[in-house]
Amino acid sequence: MKDLFTPDYMFGHYWEITPEFLKAHGIRALLIDIDNTLAPYEMPDPDERIVEWFRGLEAGGVKAALVSNNHAPRVERFNRALGLPAFADSGKPKKKTLLLAMERLGAAREETAVMGDQLLTDSFAGKRLGLPSLIVPPIRDKTNAFFRFKRLLERKYIRRYAKAHGREEWMSFWKV
């Protein structure tokens, strides 16, 4: 199961993922989680930095879609300022919604990646389809027992990635 959970790339923040990086890795379409990846749960609308980041992706020729496990009211409101293809209640790590998003973007698997903050949903869903996963640390994680348990399970894979890529300092992002 190692390959299904270990991310392909890790970044300190979403804005570090640039069109130049994506294109250099053959990525022309990005399926992006919202909560704790782009914004904390309690932030209903994207801030200017998020809007500008998406403008940069578009200007750089990268297509994007929002794929969230959150419900439609949250996803629709967040997407109002962005106008992207957006998919709520996606059921990640199930593959179905990722396939729908790729179809909507007109993107092939070999040019698509998944971006999120969770290995057990975002990374796992993408890896099941052979898509690279780009992982950022959670912005403001939930503190309930379920989320703490999920983060505990992720630690081994984050450590593995960080050590393999000489980025041990990144483990502090995930409190590993």
C-alpha positions as CSV (number, residue, x, y, z in Angstrom):
1,M,0.0,0.0,0.0
2,K,3.0,2.3,0.3
3,D,2.7,3.6,-3.3
4,L,-1.0,4.5,-2.8
5,F,-0.4,6.7,0.2
6,T,3.1,8.2,-0.2
7,P,2.7,11.5,-2.0
8,D,4.5,12.2,-5.2
9,Y,5.2,15.8,-4.3
10,M,4.9,17.8,-1.1
11,F,4.8,21.6,-0.7
12,G,4.6,24.0,2.2
13,H,1.7,25.9,0.8
14,Y,-0.7,25.7,-2.2
15,W,0.8,28.8,-3.8
16,E,4.2,27.1,-4.1
17,I,2.6,24.9,-6.8
18,T,3.3,26.9,-9.9
19,P,2.3,26.5,-13.6
20,E,6.0,26.2,-14.3
21,F,6.4,23.3,-11.9
22,L,3.2,21.6,-13.2
23,K,4.2,21.9,-16.9
24,A,7.8,20.7,-16.2
25,H,6.1,17.5,-14.8
26,G,3.7,17.2,-17.7
27,I,0.7,18.3,-15.6
28,R,-1.9,20.4,-17.5
29,A,-4.9,19.7,-15.3
30,L,-5.2,19.9,-11.6
31,L,-8.0,18.5,-9.4
32,I,-8.0,20.5,-6.2
33,D,-9.4,20.0,-2.8
34,I,-10.8,23.1,-1.0
35,D,-10.9,22.6,2.8
36,N,-7.5,22.8,4.6
37,T,-5.8,22.8,1.2
38,L,-6.8,26.3,-0.1
39,A,-8.7,27.7,2.9
40,P,-9.7,26.7,6.4
41,Y,-13.2,25.2,6.8
42,E,-14.6,28.5,8.2
43,M,-13.5,30.6,5.3
44,P,-16.6,30.7,3.0
45,D,-15.1,32.6,0.1
46,P,-11.6,32.6,-1.5
47,D,-9.3,35.4,-0.6
48,E,-7.4,37.5,-3.2
49,R,-4.3,35.3,-2.9
50,I,-6.4,32.2,-3.9
51,V,-8.1,34.1,-6.7
52,E,-4.7,35.3,-8.1
53,W,-3.2,31.8,-7.8
54,F,-6.0,30.4,-10.0
55,R,-5.6,33.3,-12.4
56,G,-1.9,32.3,-12.6
57,L,-2.7,28.7,-13.3
58,E,-5.1,29.7,-16.1
59,A,-2.5,32.1,-17.6
60,G,0.0,29.3,-17.4
61,G,-2.2,27.0,-19.4
62,V,-3.2,24.8,-16.5
63,K,-6.9,23.7,-16.2
64,A,-8.3,23.4,-12.7
65,A,-11.4,21.9,-11.1
66,L,-12.5,21.8,-7.4
67,V,-13.2,18.3,-6.1
68,S,-14.4,18.4,-2.5
69,N,-15.9,16.0,0.0
70,N,-17.7,18.9,1.5
71,H,-21.4,19.6,0.6
72,A,-22.7,21.6,-2.3
73,P,-23.6,24.9,-0.4
74,R,-19.9,25.2,0.8
75,V,-18.4,24.3,-2.6
76,E,-20.8,26.4,-4.6
77,R,-20.2,29.5,-2.4
78,F,-16.4,29.1,-2.5
79,N,-16.5,28.6,-6.2
80,R,-18.6,31.7,-7.0
81,A,-15.6,34.0,-7.4
82,L,-13.6,31.4,-9.2
83,G,-16.1,30.0,-11.8
84,L,-14.4,26.6,-12.1
85,P,-15.9,23.2,-12.7
86,A,-16.7,22.2,-9.1
87,F,-17.7,18.9,-7.6
88,A,-19.2,18.6,-4.1
89,D,-19.8,15.4,-2.1
90,S,-17.1,13.7,-4.2
91,G,-16.7,10.7,-1.9
92,K,-12.9,10.7,-2.2
93,P,-11.1,8.3,-2.1
94,K,-13.6,7.0,-4.6
95,K,-12.5,7.6,-8.2
96,K,-15.9,8.5,-9.8
97,T,-15.8,12.2,-9.3
98,L,-12.2,12.6,-10.3
99,L,-13.1,10.9,-13.6
100,L,-16.0,13.2,-14.0
101,A,-13.8,16.3,-13.3
102,M,-11.2,15.1,-15.8
103,E,-13.9,14.5,-18.4
104,R,-15.3,18.0,-17.8
105,L,-11.8,19.5,-18.2
106,G,-11.1,17.4,-21.3
107,A,-7.9,16.1,-19.5
108,A,-6.2,12.8,-20.0
109,R,-4.9,10.8,-17.0
110,E,-1.3,11.3,-18.1
111,E,-1.6,15.1,-17.8
112,T,-3.7,15.3,-14.6
113,A,-2.7,15.5,-10.9
114,V,-4.6,15.7,-7.6
115,M,-3.9,18.3,-5.0
116,G,-5.0,18.2,-1.4
117,D,-4.0,18.0,2.3
118,Q,-5.0,14.4,3.1
119,L,-3.2,11.3,2.1
120,L,-6.1,9.0,2.9
121,T,-8.6,10.8,0.7
122,D,-6.9,13.1,-1.8
123,S,-3.6,11.3,-2.5
124,F,-5.2,7.8,-2.3
125,A,-8.0,8.8,-4.7
126,G,-5.5,10.1,-7.3
127,K,-3.1,7.2,-6.9
128,R,-5.9,4.7,-7.5
129,L,-6.2,6.3,-11.0
130,G,-2.5,6.5,-11.6
131,L,-2.5,10.3,-11.0
132,P,0.3,12.0,-9.2
133,S,-0.6,13.5,-5.8
134,L,0.5,17.0,-4.7
135,I,0.1,17.4,-0.9
136,V,0.2,20.5,1.2
137,P,-0.1,20.5,5.0
138,P,-3.5,21.2,6.5
139,I,-4.1,24.9,7.1
140,R,-6.2,24.5,10.3
141,D,-7.0,20.9,10.9
142,K,-10.1,19.7,12.7
143,T,-9.3,18.4,16.2
144,N,-11.9,15.7,16.6
145,A,-10.8,12.1,17.3
146,F,-11.5,10.9,13.7
147,F,-9.2,13.6,12.1
148,R,-6.5,13.1,14.7
149,F,-6.5,9.3,14.0
150,K,-6.3,10.0,10.2
151,R,-3.4,12.3,10.7
152,L,-1.7,9.7,12.9
153,L,-2.0,7.1,10.1
154,E,-0.5,9.6,7.6
155,R,2.7,10.3,9.6
156,K,4.6,7.2,8.4
157,Y,4.1,8.2,4.7
158,I,5.0,11.8,5.3
159,R,8.2,10.8,7.0
160,R,9.0,8.4,4.2
161,Y,8.5,11.2,1.6
162,A,10.4,13.8,3.6
163,K,13.4,11.5,4.2
164,A,13.5,10.3,0.6
165,H,13.6,13.8,-0.7
166,G,15.9,15.4,1.9
167,R,13.1,17.5,3.3
168,E,13.1,16.4,7.0
169,E,12.3,20.0,8.0
170,W,8.9,19.7,6.3
171,M,7.8,17.1,8.9
172,S,7.2,20.0,11.3
173,F,4.3,21.2,8.9
174,W,2.5,18.0,9.8
175,K,3.7,17.8,13.4
176,V,5.4,14.5,12.6
